[in-house]
């Protein structure tokens, strides 16, 4: 269940990637290659702190890809500190990474207990991602 629009707060931030470690686990002769990608990053803006993500990605020969992931953010939203989990899904196409995410219900800790929200991200490959989250507290 989502909050009415008037109860949501719009947050924006920038993600800076500090560690990006892909590891292939299935590279067939034909079809997309599968890999796990470990990412460590920082977030600055209305959301601040550090993120730790594990992605699963299917990469095609033309450079495009689809991925899913779960990220733990440790930091603050609107000055409230704690941790929360984001579930990500996105694509890579023409050197643009983009996708959507949502706060996993019940994942907030500390002053972020009860955090809910949906949002997304977009970046040129190799650059900081512009992100947004429309959030509320239950």
C-alpha positions in Angstrom: 0.0 0.0 0.0 1.4 3.4 -0.9 1.0 6.8 0.8 -1.2 9.5 -0.7 0.9 11.9 -2.8 0.5 14.7 -0.3 2.2 12.6 2.3 5.2 11.8 0.2 8.5 13.8 0.3 10.7 14.0 -2.8 14.4 13.5 -2.1 17.2 13.8 -4.7 20.8 12.8 -4.3 24.0 11.8 -6.3 25.7 8.4 -6.0 29.5 8.2 -6.4 30.8 4.6 -7.0 34.0 3.7 -5.1 34.2 0.0 -5.9 32.8 -1.9 -8.9 33.7 -5.6 -8.9 32.0 -7.7 -11.6 32.5 -11.5 -11.5 31.1 -13.6 -14.4 29.5 -16.9 -13.3 28.0 -18.1 -16.6 29.4 -17.2 -20.0 27.7 -19.4 -22.7 28.9 -19.5 -26.3 25.5 -18.0 -27.3 23.2 -15.7 -25.3 23.7 -13.3 -22.5 26.5 -13.7 -20.0 25.6 -13.7 -16.3 27.6 -11.9 -13.6 27.5 -10.8 -10.0 28.6 -7.2 -9.4 29.7 -6.0 -6.0 29.4 -2.2 -5.6 30.4 0.1 -2.8 29.2 3.7 -3.1 28.4 6.9 -1.3 25.3 9.0 -1.5 25.1 12.8 -1.0 22.1 15.2 -1.1 18.7 14.7 0.6 19.9 11.2 1.2 23.4 10.9 2.6 25.6 8.0 3.6 27.1 4.8 2.2 25.6 2.0 0.0 26.6 -1.6 -0.4 25.0 -3.4 -3.3 25.0 -6.9 -4.9 23.7 -7.0 -8.5 22.9 -9.9 -10.8 23.3 -8.9 -14.4 22.6 -10.4 -17.8 24.8 -8.7 -20.4 24.3 -9.1 -24.1 27.0 -9.0 -26.8 25.9 -5.5 -28.0 26.8 -4.0 -24.6 23.2 -3.7 -23.3 22.2 -5.4 -20.1 19.5 -6.0 -17.5 20.1 -6.2 -13.8 18.5 -6.5 -10.4 20.0 -5.8 -7.0 19.6 -5.2 -3.3 21.3 -2.4 -1.6 21.8 -1.5 2.1 22.0 2.3 2.7 23.6 3.4 6.0 23.1 7.0 6.6 20.4 9.6 6.8 17.2 10.7 5.1 16.0 14.2 6.0 18.3 14.1 9.0 16.9 10.8 10.4 19.7 8.3 10.7 19.6 4.5 10.3 19.7 1.9 7.6 17.3 0.7 4.9 17.2 -1.6 1.9 16.5 -0.7 -1.7 15.5 -3.3 -4.3 16.7 -2.2 -7.7 15.9 -3.2 -11.3 17.3 -1.6 -14.4 19.0 -1.6 -17.7 22.1 -0.5 -19.5 21.5 0.8 -23.0 23.6 3.1 -25.2 26.0 3.7 -22.2 23.1 4.9 -20.1 22.3 3.1 -16.8 18.7 3.6 -15.6 16.2 2.0 -13.4 13.7 2.0 -10.6 13.9 1.0 -6.9 11.8 0.8 -3.9 12.4 0.6 -0.1 11.9 -2.9 1.0 9.0 -2.8 3.6 10.2 -3.4 7.2 13.9 -2.9 6.3 14.4 0.5 8.1 16.4 0.6 11.3 17.0 3.3 13.9 15.3 6.6 13.1 14.5 5.2 9.6 12.2 2.5 10.9 9.0 2.6 9.0 10.6 4.2 5.9 8.8 3.4 2.6 9.3 4.8 -0.8 9.8 4.5 -4.6 12.2 6.1 -7.0 14.8 5.7 -9.6 18.3 6.4 -10.9 20.0 7.4 -14.1 23.6 7.9 -15.1 26.0 7.9 -18.0 28.3 4.8 -17.6 31.2 5.6 -15.4 29.7 8.8 -13.9 27.8 9.6 -10.7 24.1 8.6 -10.8 21.3 11.1 -10.3 18.8 9.5 -8.0 15.4 10.3 -6.5 13.2 8.7 -3.8 9.6 9.7 -3.0 9.3 8.5 0.6 7.0 8.5 3.6 7.0 6.8 7.0 4.4 4.3 8.2 
